[in-house]
Amino acid sequence: MRALDGIFVVALEQAVAAPYCTSRLADAGARVIKIERPEGDFARNYDHVAHGESAYFVWLNRGKESIVLDLKQEAALLERMIANADVFVQSLCITFDTLRLLVDGSKMLHEAFLSEK
């Protein structure tokens, strides 16, 4: 058994910091679901040396599951995922509407955690 077995992480991320963080969570046993925009994480196209995929992307996203969501069309699914998550990691430059969704989701999570105690 690994230290974070049973922990569910939702990751809305790209680039370096958050993907590195969540790769470490996955290495420790957490179930990490990476949310990608319809065009995908731009790091997927850095190179194509790892069996046709970006070595950088493969290294930082090992052990994760991935789902493509259009946040404008599928916000309700993201809300449900966040509501069921133990950890939510976000590192995107986002629009005000998306920020409002995340803040509302954070309030919902905060209330859920408070009601459990």
Secondary structure, 3 states (H helix, E strand, C coil): CCCCCCCEEEEECCCCHHHHHHHHHHHCCCEEEEEECCCCCHHHHCCCCECCECHHHHHHCCCEEEEECCCCCCHHHHHHHHHHCCEEEECCCCCHHHHHHHHHHHHHHHHHHHHHC
